[in-house]
Amino acid sequence: MNAVPSLHLTNPSGATRSVRGVIARYEAQSGWQAVADVTLTDAVKWILGHRLVPYADGYVPGWDEAHPSGYSGMLWTAPLYAAAALEERHRRRAQENAEEAHWDAMEASKKVKAAAYDRFWARTGIGPGWWWAFETIVQGAMGDDTFFGAPSQKYGDGRPLYQKRGERAQVLAVALPARLGAWARGRRRYPSWSTIWLALSVWHSSHSAT
């Protein structure tokens, strides 16, 4: 029934019949807009001459409310407008897919990061209080331009210590879980900066974490 769009006439009993819808033009920014003042003779001539082609899922604002029983979502339009609308539809679909993939990747990254922290705390056997003390001492000794990254399997499930170098950051050392745990267990009182290297492993590109 909806293989082709309908043509709605403004004056079906008059001598000159005009098409009220749905013939439309398309622009990416404004969407579909109905074309007014098209005679039935011109509409039929354009359709038979392929100057108008059917387009599915075109939305002309207000038309479905005005004609709820006569609007199928299809309309007549020029091939150029149909191609532009189809291209925009594909572009938006690709953008939506890319955004969905981005959010999926972010969620997956959060899960990986959370699992890395779980392994780190489990292997070190220390809590956030000891880590805060350790991090504070390290930054006090090494400078405010140093910071710890998240635990990573790349660094043996340890947390890399970075130093800012301009717009880049260089790995200086890694707080390995086993060494950090042993360091914390060996400190009965608040740890001092002179002992921090017992918990850190100097890191080189060829270093193998143990």
N, C-alpha and C positions, 0 to 999 in steps of 0.2 A: 504493500500500500504506500509506503514511503520511499519507493525507489527513486523518485524525483521530487523536487520541491513543488509545492502548490503555488499558483498565481492567484492573488486576491485582487478583485476589481473594486474600484471606488464607485463606478456608475454603470452597473451591468445592463441597465435598461436604456441608457442614453445612446446617442448617435456615436459619440466618441468615447470609447471605453479606456480607462487608465488603470494601470497596474499599481496597486497600493503596496504589494509585498509578495514574496520576499526577494527583492533584488537589492544587493548590497555591495558596497566597496569596503576594502580592508586596508588599515594602516596599523603597523606594529604598536604604535604608541596609543592610539585611540580605539583600536579594535574595529568591529564591524559597525557600519552605519548604513541605514536604509537609503536607497536612491528613490527620490520622489519624481512625480511627473513623467513617468514612462508610459507611453500608450501601449495598448495591448498589441497593436500591429507591430510596433518596434520590438516589443518583448519577444513575440513569436519569431520575428525575422532574425533577431539576434541569437535566439536559441537554436533555430534551424541552421544558422550560419556558424554555429559553434563560437560565437562571440560571448555567449553566456554558457557556463557549465555548472552542474550541480556541485555543491560543497556540503559535506556532512559536518555536523557539530559546530555550525556557525551560530553565534549568539548575537542577535540584534537587540540592544537594550529596549525594553518596553513592549516588544512585539509579542512575546509569549503571554504577558499579562493582558494585552488587548485582544489577543486571539488565542485563548488557551486550547480551543478545539481544532484550530487550523494551523498549528505550528509544530513541526516535527523535529526542529533542530537543523533542518536542511534549508538551503537557500540557493539562489542563482547569483553567480558573480562572474566577472571576467577571469579568464585563465591566469592572467598576471596576478590578480588578487588571490586566487586560489593557491597558486604556488607560494606567494609570500606568506599566507596564513599557515600553510603546511610547513614551511621552513621555520616559522616562528614556533609552531607547536613542537617540532622536533628539537629546536634549541632549548625550549623551556623544559621539555622532558629530559634532555641530556643534563641540563643544569640541576634539575631535581634529583636525578640519579647520582650526579657528582656530589651534591650536598648530602644525600643519604649515605653514600659511601664514606664521605668525610666523617659524618657523625658515628657511623659504625666503627671506623678506624679509631676514632677518639675513645669510644667506649672500650674497644679491645685494648687500646693502649693503657687505659685506666686500670683494667683488670690485670694486665701484665705488671704494671707498676705496683699495684696493691700486693700482688703475689710476691714480688721481689722484696718489698718491705717486710712481709710476713716471714720470708726466709731469713732476712737479715736479723730481725729481732729474735727469731727462734735460735739461730746459730750463735749469736753473740751472747744471749742470755742476759742482756741488760735492758733496762727500761728507758723511757724518754728522759727521765731525770739525769741518769748517767750520761746519756748522749748529749743532752744540753750542756752539761758541765764540760764534757770533752770538746764539743764544738766551740764553746766559748773560749776555752784555753787555747785551742789551735788558732782561732782567728786573732786572739790577743797576741800570740807569739809570732804568727806568720803575717799579720796585717789584715786590714779591712778589705783588701782586694782579693782575698781568698774565700772560697765557699765550697761546700760539699754538694755533690750531685746525688741523685737517687741511686739506690742499689742497682747493680747491673751484673748479669751473668758474664758480660765482657770483662769485668773486673773481679771475677771469682765471687760474685754475690756481695762484693764490698761496695763502699761508697767512695767514689773518687774525690780527691781534694783538688780543686781547680784554683789557678791564679789568673786573674785578668791580665791580658796583654793587649792593650788597645781595644779593638773590637772583637778580639778572639780570647779564648781561655785555654790554658795549658794544664794538663794533668801533672801535678807534682808528686802525689803519693795517693795511696788507697788505704782506707780503713777496712782492713780485711776482718771478717767476722771472728775467726779464731783468735787472731792477735788482739783484737779489741776486747773480746770476752776475757782473755787471760789478763790483759792489762787492768780491766775493771776489777777482776777478782783479786788482783794483787794490791789494790789500793784500799786500805781500810778507812782512810779519811779522804777529805776532799783532795782530788789529785792536783799535782802541780805541773807547770808547763814543761819542766825538765824531764818528765817521764812520757811525754806524748809520743815520742818516736818509738817507744816500745809497742805502741798500738798501730803505728803507721808503717806501711811498706812503700819504700820509694819505688815509683813505677816507671818502667821503660817500655818502649813499644815491643821489645822482645821478651818482656817479663811474663812468666807463667805463674798465675795465682795459685797458691796452695792454702 
